[in-house]
Amino acid sequence: MIVFLTLLYVGLLFLLKILGVIRFNLAWKLSPIAWFLFLNIALFIPMQWGAPSGPVAVFRNVIEIVPAVSGQVVEVPVEPLKEVKEGETLFQIDPAPFQQEVTRLEAALIDAEQQPALLAANVKIAEATLAKASAEKELADRDLTRSEELVQRDAVSEQEYEDDQRTAVVADRSLEEAKAQLEKAKLEQSALTHDGVNTAVAQAKELLADARYNLDHATVRAPANGTVQQLALRPGARVAALPLRAALVFVDTNRTRISVAINQNQLRYVKPGQKAEVVLKYQPGMTLEAEVVGITPVTSGGQVQSSGVVEDLTPKQLKSEPYQVVLALTDDRLKENDLPGGAVGVAAIYTERVTFTHVIRRVMLRMQAWINYVF
């Protein structure tokens, strides 16, 4: 642009010389140099921060589709480059193994749900056994006391007395055993219960939930509205739930980001809400209105990764990386989601400083828009 204006000035001088308005002396011969310096100092240098400009690119989210379960693909109903709605089936993994596991665990859950009743019945049986042992103990104690009184009066034989003693000892042992069985039944009931829920039932429910999750995810669905690129997956292929190799490449069309790279020394007055304009090679001749959404607060040179090497600042000082300023289109003629990922061009941001330079920047952008028809 500065060369174009300088050429216009030289052409004007040439026209004035032909018309005889001026005579070429040393001052007029050197005036193009002065004009060139004037344009730089008074116009183009202030324009770098009053209306900063930089290369712009359109970004799309690309999602690598890795299934949550492993298995053999039996169906691929999706077609490449055709719009797919969120939740539609991308491909189907053979659901038979997962359905069998769900059926098995449903039966296991029914079995586990019987355990609380069985444990309660065991406690009741142990309580009844204890009551019976207690009664037998009381009866044996009475018989032994009676035998002791009768043996002193020689009313029973010594053999009958010893039999009653042995019966009393057996009753004591039976009573202790019944108490131990009751304690064991209560411990089993309490050990298999947590927060009022039987642990076997809770575990069976969790396993069943996992199996149902696997069955549901045997059908791989679109995570958003978008298209499938380079569809090579076919029925019969085996896919694995490992993030080493994607089964499909899915382009999300719900969200598009437009970023312009602004040099660090031109970023001082840029802030969200300011007006901007975008010129894309994808749309030659068109200048799109936009608005600043935000500024990415880091560059690749500002990232620190965990390593055993101390960061070297010299390369970062020699060539400072520009910051990405995120834009949103406000032009009614075109929506962001209509732009393909990878579209490039030039964008300018109009700050509140040095506003007289905005006209020159707008002219430069429109010139670039028409040049895009050729280059």
WOURLIN-V462197 format. One record per residue. RES is the residue in one small letter. PHI is phi in degrees with one decimal (none if undefined). PSI is psi in whole degrees, 0 to 359 (none if undefined). NEAR is the number of other C-alpha atoms within 8 Angstrom. Layout:
# WOURLIN-V462197
<<RES & PHI & PSI & NEAR> <RES & PHI & PSI & NEAR>>
This chain:
# WOURLIN-V462197
<<m & none & 319 & 5> <i & -66.5 & 324 & 9> <v & -68.0 & 321 & 6> <f & -62.6 & 315 & 7> <l & -67.0 & 324 & 8> <t & -66.0 & 320 & 11> <l & -64.8 & 323 & 8> <l & -61.5 & 319 & 8> <y & -65.0 & 317 & 10> <v & -64.4 & 321 & 9> <g & -63.8 & 322 & 8> <l & -64.5 & 318 & 8> <l & -60.2 & 316 & 8> <f & -61.2 & 319 & 8> <l & -65.8 & 318 & 8> <l & -64.9 & 325 & 10> <k & -66.5 & 318 & 11> <i & -63.7 & 320 & 7> <l & -75.5 & 353 & 7> <g & 78.8 & 16 & 7> <v & -73.6 & 322 & 7> <i & -127.4 & 163 & 7> <r & -117.5 & 136 & 7> <f & -73.4 & 105 & 8> <n & -113.4 & 185 & 6> <l & -61.8 & 323 & 6> <a & -64.4 & 315 & 7> <w & -70.5 & 330 & 9> <k & -68.4 & 325 & 8> <l & -87.1 & 351 & 8> <s & -62.8 & 327 & 8> <p & -59.1 & 325 & 11> <i & -66.0 & 317 & 7> <a & -63.7 & 320 & 8> <w & -62.4 & 318 & 10> <f & -62.0 & 315 & 10> <l & -66.7 & 321 & 8> <f & -61.4 & 314 & 9> <l & -59.6 & 319 & 10> <n & -65.1 & 311 & 10> <i & -74.9 & 316 & 9> <a & -88.6 & 340 & 8> <l & -126.1 & 300 & 10> <f & -76.3 & 323 & 11> <i & -67.2 & 313 & 9> <p & -62.0 & 331 & 11> <m & -65.1 & 337 & 13> <q & -64.4 & 330 & 10> <w & -110.2 & 343 & 14> <g & -78.3 & 324 & 15> <a & -142.4 & 69 & 15> <p & -63.7 & 149 & 13> <s & -135.1 & 159 & 12> <g & -171.6 & 172 & 11> <p & -66.7 & 143 & 11> <v & -123.0 & 150 & 13> <a & -143.3 & 151 & 11> <v & -103.4 & 129 & 14> <f & -116.1 & 142 & 12> <r & -125.3 & 146 & 13> <n & -75.4 & 126 & 9> <v & -111.2 & 122 & 8> <i & -105.9 & 124 & 8> <e & -83.2 & 116 & 9> <i & -83.0 & 107 & 9> <v & -115.0 & 121 & 12> <p & -65.4 & 154 & 13> <a & -80.3 & 345 & 8> <v & -132.2 & 160 & 9> <s & -101.7 & 150 & 10> <g & 166.8 & 185 & 9> <q & -95.3 & 133 & 11> <v & -74.9 & 130 & 15> <v & -112.9 & 344 & 10> <e & -156.0 & 139 & 9> <v & -131.6 & 86 & 11> <p & -78.8 & 346 & 7> <v & -78.8 & 154 & 10> <e & -118.6 & 144 & 7> <p & -65.9 & 144 & 9> <l & 65.6 & 10 & 7> <k & -100.4 & 140 & 8> <e & -61.7 & 131 & 7> <v & -120.0 & 133 & 11> <k & -83.6 & 153 & 9> <e & -58.9 & 130 & 10> <g & 95.5 & 348 & 8> <e & -71.7 & 153 & 8> <t & -73.1 & 129 & 11> <l & -90.8 & 311 & 11> <f & -157.6 & 160 & 13> <q & -117.2 & 123 & 13> <i & -88.7 & 145 & 13> <d & -51.3 & 114 & 10> <p & -84.2 & 353 & 9> <a & -57.1 & 310 & 6> <p & -60.5 & 324 & 7> <f & -73.6 & 324 & 12> <q & -65.7 & 320 & 10> <q & -62.3 & 320 & 8> <e & -66.6 & 321 & 9> <v & -62.4 & 315 & 12> <t & -61.0 & 316 & 8> <r & -62.7 & 317 & 8> <l & -74.8 & 332 & 12> <e & -63.8 & 319 & 9> <a & -66.4 & 320 & 8> <a & -64.1 & 326 & 9> <l & -67.3 & 319 & 12> <i & -60.7 & 319 & 8> <d & -64.7 & 318 & 8> <a & -66.9 & 328 & 10> <e & -69.0 & 345 & 9> <q & -82.0 & 342 & 8> <q & -61.6 & 317 & 10> <p & -57.2 & 318 & 9> <a & -66.1 & 321 & 7> <l & -65.7 & 320 & 8> <l & -66.3 & 320 & 11> <a & -65.4 & 322 & 9> <a & -65.2 & 321 & 8> <n & -62.3 & 322 & 9> <v & -65.1 & 318 & 11> <k & -65.1 & 320 & 8> <i & -62.7 & 317 & 8> <a & -65.2 & 323 & 13> <e & -65.7 & 319 & 10> <a & -65.9 & 319 & 8> <t & -62.8 & 321 & 9> <l & -65.6 & 319 & 12> <a & -63.8 & 319 & 8> <k & -64.9 & 317 & 8> <a & -64.9 & 323 & 12> <s & -64.2 & 318 & 9> <a & -65.6 & 318 & 8> <e & -65.4 & 326 & 9> <k & -65.4 & 316 & 12> <e & -62.6 & 318 & 8> <l & -63.8 & 317 & 8> <a & -65.5 & 321 & 12> <d & -64.1 & 319 & 9> <r & -65.7 & 319 & 8> <d & -63.9 & 322 & 9> <l & -67.8 & 318 & 12> <t & -63.1 & 318 & 8> <r & -64.4 & 320 & 8> <s & -65.3 & 322 & 12> <e & -63.0 & 321 & 9> <e & -69.6 & 320 & 8> <l & -72.9 & 326 & 10> <v & -68.4 & 332 & 12> <q & -70.2 & 334 & 7> <r & -99.2 & 11 & 6> <d & 55.2 & 35 & 7> <a & -89.0 & 341 & 7> <v & -129.1 & 161 & 9> <s & -80.4 & 164 & 8> <e & -64.4 & 327 & 7> <q & -64.6 & 317 & 6> <e & -64.5 & 324 & 9> <y & -65.0 & 316 & 13> <e & -66.2 & 324 & 8> <d & -61.5 & 318 & 8> <d & -65.3 & 324 & 12> <q & -63.6 & 315 & 9> <r & -63.7 & 322 & 8> <t & -62.9 & 321 & 9> <a & -66.2 & 320 & 12> <v & -65.2 & 316 & 8> <v & -61.2 & 320 & 8> <a & -62.6 & 321 & 12> <d & -62.5 & 315 & 9> <r & -64.5 & 319 & 8> <s & -63.1 & 321 & 9> <l & -64.4 & 317 & 12> <e & -64.3 & 320 & 8> <e & -64.2 & 319 & 8> <a & -64.7 & 321 & 13> <k & -63.5 & 318 & 10> <a & -64.8 & 320 & 8> <q & -64.5 & 321 & 9> <l & -66.0 & 318 & 12> <e & -63.9 & 319 & 8> <k & -63.5 & 317 & 8> <a & -63.8 & 321 & 12> <k & -69.0 & 321 & 9> <l & -64.9 & 318 & 8> <e & -62.3 & 321 & 9> <q & -67.6 & 319 & 11> <s & -76.2 & 325 & 8> <a & -66.6 & 328 & 7> <l & -94.5 & 20 & 9> <t & -131.5 & 131 & 10> <h & -135.2 & 122 & 9> <d & 54.5 & 38 & 4> <g & 79.4 & 6 & 5> <v & -117.6 & 137 & 8> <n & -68.4 & 129 & 11> <t & -66.6 & 326 & 9> <a & -65.2 & 320 & 10> <v & -66.9 & 316 & 11> <a & -62.0 & 317 & 9> <q & -65.4 & 318 & 8> <a & -63.2 & 322 & 12> <k & -66.3 & 319 & 9> <e & -64.5 & 316 & 8> <l & -62.8 & 321 & 9> <l & -66.6 & 321 & 12> <a & -62.8 & 319 & 8> <d & -63.0 & 318 & 8> <a & -64.7 & 319 & 12> <r & -66.6 & 324 & 11> <y & -60.7 & 313 & 8> <n & -62.4 & 320 & 11> <l & -63.7 & 317 & 12> <d & -64.9 & 321 & 7> <h & -84.8 & 2 & 10> <a & -68.1 & 339 & 14> <t & -96.7 & 109 & 11> <v & -87.0 & 121 & 11> <r & -111.9 & 160 & 10> <a & -68.3 & 128 & 13> <p & -75.0 & 346 & 6> <a & -164.9 & 178 & 10> <n & -70.1 & 134 & 12> <g & 177.5 & 197 & 14> <t & -134.2 & 155 & 13> <v & -97.7 & 131 & 15> <q & -105.3 & 144 & 10> <q & 49.9 & 61 & 7> <l & -75.9 & 104 & 9> <a & -111.3 & 351 & 5> <l & -71.6 & 135 & 8> <r & -136.5 & 156 & 8> <p & -56.0 & 139 & 9> <g & 104.1 & 337 & 7> <a & -71.5 & 151 & 8> <r & -108.0 & 129 & 8> <v & -112.5 & 153 & 10> <a & -125.7 & 150 & 9> <a & -84.4 & 58 & 9> <l & -129.0 & 131 & 7> <p & -79.0 & 40 & 6> <l & -100.4 & 332 & 4> <r & -148.5 & 122 & 6> <a & -78.6 & 144 & 9> <a & -79.5 & 326 & 10> <l & -141.5 & 158 & 13> <v & -112.7 & 119 & 13> <f & -116.6 & 128 & 12> <v & -100.2 & 118 & 12> <d & -78.1 & 120 & 13> <t & -100.0 & 7 & 12> <n & -78.0 & 334 & 8> <r & -136.7 & 129 & 8> <t & -127.7 & 135 & 13> <r & -116.3 & 132 & 11> <i & -112.6 & 122 & 11> <s & -125.8 & 139 & 12> <v & -118.1 & 136 & 15> <a & -89.4 & 118 & 12> <i & -114.9 & 129 & 14> <n & -60.3 & 152 & 11> <q & -63.6 & 324 & 10> <n & -76.7 & 352 & 6> <q & -104.0 & 3 & 10> <l & -94.5 & 356 & 10> <r & -59.8 & 327 & 7> <y & -107.7 & 5 & 10> <v & -79.7 & 134 & 8> <k & -152.9 & 160 & 8> <p & -58.9 & 146 & 9> <g & 97.4 & 347 & 7> <q & -75.6 & 153 & 11> <k & -75.7 & 152 & 11> <a & -148.3 & 165 & 13> <e & -134.2 & 145 & 12> <v & -127.8 & 135 & 14> <v & -122.7 & 122 & 16> <l & -116.0 & 143 & 14> <k & -65.0 & 334 & 11> <y & -66.4 & 333 & 6> <q & -126.7 & 73 & 7> <p & -62.1 & 144 & 12> <g & 82.5 & 356 & 10> <m & -113.7 & 131 & 10> <t & -110.3 & 117 & 11> <l & -97.9 & 135 & 11> <e & -79.4 & 143 & 11> <a & -149.0 & 178 & 13> <e & -144.3 & 144 & 14> <v & -73.3 & 126 & 15> <v & -94.2 & 317 & 10> <g & -177.6 & 175 & 9> <i & -120.2 & 126 & 10> <t & -65.7 & 123 & 9> <p & -82.9 & 16 & 5> <v & -155.4 & 151 & 8> <t & -113.9 & 173 & 11> <s & -63.5 & 330 & 6> <g & -74.2 & 346 & 7> <g & -94.5 & 2 & 6> <q & -87.5 & 139 & 7> <v & -116.6 & 121 & 5> <q & -106.3 & 151 & 4> <s & -68.0 & 118 & 4> <s & -160.0 & 174 & 4> <g & -95.5 & 17 & 4> <v & -114.5 & 133 & 4> <v & -73.1 & 135 & 4> <e & -62.6 & 135 & 5> <d & -96.0 & 118 & 6> <l & -86.2 & 347 & 6> <t & -60.5 & 310 & 6> <p & -60.5 & 326 & 7> <k & -69.1 & 328 & 10> <q & -75.7 & 326 & 7> <l & -68.8 & 325 & 6> <k & -141.8 & 100 & 6> <s & -76.2 & 136 & 8> <e & -84.0 & 143 & 10> <p & -71.8 & 159 & 9> <y & -94.7 & 149 & 13> <q & -89.1 & 127 & 11> <v & -106.2 & 122 & 13> <v & -86.3 & 131 & 13> <l & -115.8 & 155 & 14> <a & -126.8 & 131 & 11> <l & -69.9 & 136 & 11> <t & -117.7 & 9 & 8> <d & -82.0 & 130 & 9> <d & -72.7 & 344 & 5> <r & -77.9 & 338 & 4> <l & -150.1 & 137 & 8> <k & -100.7 & 154 & 9> <e & -58.5 & 318 & 9> <n & -70.9 & 353 & 9> <d & -84.0 & 349 & 6> <l & -88.0 & 137 & 9> <p & -78.9 & 148 & 9> <g & -64.4 & 139 & 8> <g & 96.8 & 354 & 8> <a & -64.2 & 137 & 12> <v & -126.6 & 167 & 11> <g & 172.6 & 213 & 11> <v & -133.4 & 145 & 13> <a & -137.1 & 154 & 14> <a & -131.7 & 146 & 13> <i & -115.5 & 134 & 13> <y & -105.3 & 106 & 12> <t & -86.1 & 183 & 13> <e & -88.5 & 3 & 7> <r & -104.1 & 148 & 7> <v & 46.7 & 54 & 11> <t & -66.3 & 339 & 10> <f & -67.7 & 343 & 5> <t & -81.8 & 349 & 13> <h & -62.7 & 326 & 12> <v & -62.2 & 314 & 7> <i & -62.0 & 317 & 7> <r & -64.4 & 321 & 11> <r & -64.4 & 320 & 8> <v & -64.2 & 318 & 8> <m & -62.3 & 319 & 9> <l & -64.1 & 318 & 14> <r & -69.6 & 328 & 12> <m & -64.1 & 318 & 8> <q & -64.7 & 324 & 9> <a & -61.3 & 321 & 15> <w & -79.0 & 328 & 11> <i & -64.4 & 333 & 10> <n & -61.8 & 340 & 11> <y & -65.8 & 333 & 9> <v & -99.4 & 313 & 5> <f & -108.2 & none & 4>>
